[in-house]
């Protein structure tokens, strides 16, 4: 092998490595594109990568760089569940890592065919919620400055710079004869919020969710009520179990981390355990969960699913979408976060699964472009409506 060929091999391997890590520039991506077109059957460059990275890198190159050679009749790889999930997860993640450079790097005719129709773009959701005090007063939390916003029954309520509501005791004792007082936080469509409860438990609320809780936890139990979706990090107190009530379901813990999804428009309520142990009950039925398990409640029964990908479940709390589902399930999440109406001009195939990881901080057009890129589906944004088209 000539010295010039060796030098080229070294250079190309460096570009492939940067591409794998999502660090390649637009010019370098075009070079890989040209190389792949002329030597699509030559694997000696990827063979120089570690064995566990070779297949992944080739799949990334094939699905994302050379997207134009994909058959239009197969917008999503419809094989068995494992293959379509793995392949598309790689594709979508690479698209996110390198931004829109590949999307707009397709040939001109194909790019125009897949161009998202945007009358107006829509910003993502934000920290916004309404607090209802025990006396019925409602407070728009997003509109307030940071610092103390209220004081009730020996409790100081403050708003922090990072979008939290914090409850702190400023009195040593509560009147044992007093009636319990409750607060409620309601998060609208397109919102999220975090609260630190009087017992120091932390709660994250997703869009279209609410939580009702007492100003003081007294007696033998700590009881709260939620709707929608919430992630809990419960302060440990073995003498006072923490119970979350939602639509007839009760989740009981002593101190642990878990997520509850209990939207009214969902068929199942799902409780997913990350740490510790929880007891899920509905009626006379009870199930105990260990970390990595999910209880699904619906139709009068409780089913337990093991080996759940907890990263998928709590992605919303960590600031991103992690999809592994069909289009209608994805768009239901999009509707809640971006506060849009979804209008279908056709019935999506429920067996086509889209998988990938996308930041929730992006405008809606960025997310829809990624879905268009990997599937035979197109979108049009009109006002606060997203029209789904073939």
Beta strands, then each sheet from edge to edge (+ up, - down):
strand 1: 117-118
strand 2: 126-127
strand 3: 130-132
strand 4: 138-140
strand 5: 147-152
strand 6: 155-159
strand 7: 164-169
strand 8: 182-187
strand 9: 191-196
strand 10: 202-205
strand 11: 209-214
strand 12: 221-233
strand 13: 241-246
strand 14: 249-253
strand 15: 257-262
strand 16: 269-275
strand 17: 277-282
strand 18: 285-290
strand 19: 294-298
strand 20: 301-305
strand 21: 320-326
strand 22: 341-344
strand 23: 353-359
strand 24: 378-382
strand 25: 385-389
sheet 1: 1+ 24+ 25- 22-
sheet 2: 2+ 9+ 7+ 6- 5+
sheet 3: 2+ 9+ 10- 12+ 11- 8+ 3- 4+
sheet 4: 2+ 9+ 10- 12+ 13+ 14- 17+ 18-
sheet 5: 2+ 9+ 10- 12+ 15- 16+ 19- 20+
sheet 6: 21+ 23-
end
